[in-house]
Amino acid sequence: MNIDIGAKRPVRGDHVFLVGRPRWSSEPSFVTLHDPVTERLSKRNLRGTDPADVVQQLGGAGQFVSITTQSWGTVWFRHASIRRIVEMSPGDLALSSDSIGACVLFTHDGEEDDEEDGPGNYFSLYGVSLAEASEALRFHPSSDQVP
């Protein structure tokens, strides 16, 4: 299903794995897509479209889970696209004023070595503990996924 995001072309709804609404008005809301055929990641800004409406078009709470953070804003993740949630290392937090954080890793990366995850393969949640992120995103890993 194609969805209209206010851009020149609609986007394929089944490729959307993340919808974001930054808390800063200067930053546009966006969708992040993964094309499984080309293995290409892309980010498309929403124009005149409310991100919550986009999430509803994509299946709402049945498909997406959300978290709102003080430092970033609101992010909706396609639940089926979450591979793992891991605690951010002290090195990842070194340039941040936050002392805790979690990273949401996505299934389209498929790599077990989290050190090799590149941009688009994870989303950083500064100021959110691993437990808070896991609970908010309703992600309860099986015992073989625990870091």
C-alpha positions in Angstrom: 0.0 0.0 0.0 1.3 3.4 -0.9 0.8 6.3 1.5 0.8 10.0 0.8 3.4 11.9 3.0 3.0 15.2 1.2 6.0 14.7 -1.0 6.2 14.4 -4.8 5.7 10.6 -4.6 3.9 8.4 -2.1 6.0 5.9 -0.2 5.5 2.1 0.1 3.9 1.6 3.4 5.4 -1.9 3.9 8.9 -0.3 3.7 8.3 2.1 6.6 9.9 0.9 9.8 10.1 4.2 11.7 8.1 7.4 12.0 9.5 10.4 13.9 8.3 13.6 15.3 11.2 15.7 16.7 10.4 18.0 19.5 12.1 20.9 17.8 9.8 22.8 15.4 12.8 23.5 13.1 13.2 19.7 12.4 10.6 18.1 10.1 8.7 14.9 10.9 9.8 12.0 8.8 9.5 8.3 7.9 12.5 5.9 7.5 12.2 3.2 4.9 14.0 0.0 4.1 13.6 -1.6 0.7 14.3 -5.3 1.2 15.0 -5.9 -2.6 17.6 -3.3 -3.0 18.7 -3.3 0.7 18.5 0.5 0.5 17.6 2.8 3.5 16.1 6.2 3.0 14.6 8.9 5.1 11.7 11.0 3.7 10.4 14.2 5.3 6.7 14.5 5.9 5.1 17.6 4.4 1.8 18.8 5.8 1.1 15.3 7.1 0.8 14.5 10.8 3.1 11.6 11.8 0.3 10.1 13.9 -2.0 10.0 10.9 0.8 8.2 8.9 1.1 5.6 11.7 -2.7 5.1 11.6 -2.6 4.5 7.9 0.1 1.9 8.4 -1.9 -0.1 10.9 -1.8 2.0 14.1 -1.1 0.3 17.5 -1.4 -3.1 15.9 1.8 -2.6 13.9 3.6 0.3 15.6 4.8 1.0 19.2 5.9 4.5 20.3 8.1 6.2 22.8 8.3 9.9 23.7 11.6 11.2 25.1 12.5 14.6 26.6 15.6 14.9 24.5 14.2 13.9 21.1 10.5 13.8 20.7 8.1 10.9 19.7 9.2 7.9 17.6 7.0 5.1 16.4 8.7 1.8 15.5 7.2 -1.0 13.5 7.2 -3.6 16.1 8.1 -6.4 13.7 11.2 -4.5 12.7 12.8 -4.4 16.2 15.6 -6.9 16.4 17.0 -6.0 19.9 17.2 -3.2 22.3 20.6 -2.7 24.0 22.0 -0.4 26.6 24.2 2.4 25.2 27.8 2.1 26.2 29.6 4.9 28.1 31.5 5.7 24.9 28.2 6.2 23.1 27.1 8.6 25.9 30.4 10.5 26.1 29.2 13.5 24.1 25.8 13.6 25.6 24.6 15.2 28.8 22.6 12.0 29.5 24.0 9.3 31.7 21.7 6.5 30.3 20.5 5.5 26.9 19.2 2.6 24.8 19.6 1.7 21.2 16.9 0.1 19.2 18.4 -2.3 16.6 16.4 -3.3 13.5 15.8 -6.6 11.8 16.8 -5.4 8.3 20.4 -5.2 9.5 20.5 -8.9 10.6 24.0 -8.7 12.0 24.6 -10.1 15.5 27.6 -8.0 16.0 26.1 -4.8 17.3 29.4 -2.9 17.1 29.1 -3.1 13.3 25.6 -1.5 13.1 25.7 1.6 11.0 23.4 4.6 10.6 19.8 3.5 9.8 20.4 0.1 11.5 19.7 1.5 14.9 17.9 4.4 16.7 19.4 6.0 19.8 17.2 6.9 22.8 19.2 9.2 25.0 17.9 9.5 28.6 16.0 6.3 28.4 17.1 3.2 30.3 17.1 -0.2 28.7 14.2 -1.3 30.9 12.1 1.8 30.1 12.7 1.3 26.4 11.9 -2.4 26.5 8.7 -1.7 28.4 7.5 1.2 26.3 8.2 -0.6 23.1 6.7 -3.9 24.4 9.9 -5.7 23.5 10.6 -8.7 25.6 13.4 -10.7 24.0 13.7 -14.4 24.2 16.6 -15.7 26.3 18.8 -16.2 23.3 18.5 -12.5 22.4 19.7 -11.2 25.8 23.0 -9.3 25.4 
